[in-house]
Amino acid sequence: MIEKQTVRLERREKEPNSVFHVTIVGAACSGKSTILNALQDRGFSVHVEPDNPVFPLFLENPKKYAFQNQLHKTTQLMQLEILDTKAEGLSDPHFRESGVLATDIYNRYLHDQGLIREDQFAYLLWLYNHHLTTFPTPDLVVYLHADDDTIRDRAIKRDGLVAHDPHELQPYWDRLLGELKERGVPVFRVNTGKHLVEATQQLILGEVERLKKEKRSLRPDVRTPVVRQFRFETTRPQ
């Protein structure tokens, strides 16, 4: 038996280009919708949070509808992110508003406020963890925030109300962002009170390009293991 070793090389340009997914998160009035609309106007594909029909009921009776509101929102966003994995025609990068990640903020907050029971919270947490371990995490999470005066001015211009106090939610955001970093998910913070819409877009796109370049530089040479080919030689009986 004679062993012949060959090395198969594959060119990088033949590899499929995967879409770079960016999730933009932040508290109410942090500027998510404004930035996403501006990115969409520039030609990027954007998926915003769908309307939640349970939310008005939650505002009227938080104790009764907190769990139903969070369950409906979670399943809505899970479906959207699952469809993203098969979607065609997405821009690179592709942007998503909040996503399943943000549901953990409100699940924990409402549980701590006594509006979601222990068993209900356990189920929501199972859904959240199942999704994060089953489907790819974002390539970048952008956390938008602003100073108190800016948040207040934006809330007044919108309708004067926000569902939850941003100050009370901040520790939950800090916890989530810390966990994402531990998981190796890049987190990029932008203060939309200091940066106008155009500047915020440029900061985000600049970070995307930096991470994509870093990812390319860290990619090893595309070589498959040695392929061993065997040729058997038979000897005829004398």
Buried (B, 14 or more C-beta within 10 A) or exposed (E): EEEEEEEEEEEEEEEEEEBBBBBBBBBBBBBBBBBBEBBBEEEBBBBBBEEBEBBEBBEEEBEEBBBBBBBBBBBBBBEBBBEBEEEEEBBEBBBBBBBBBBBBBBBBBBBEEEBBEEEBBEBBBEBBEEBBEEEEBBBBBBBBBBEEEBBBBBBEEEEEEBEBEBEEBEEBBEEBBEBBEEEEBBBBEBBBBEBEBEEBBEBBBEBBEEBBEEEEEEEEEEEEEEEEEEEEEEEEEE
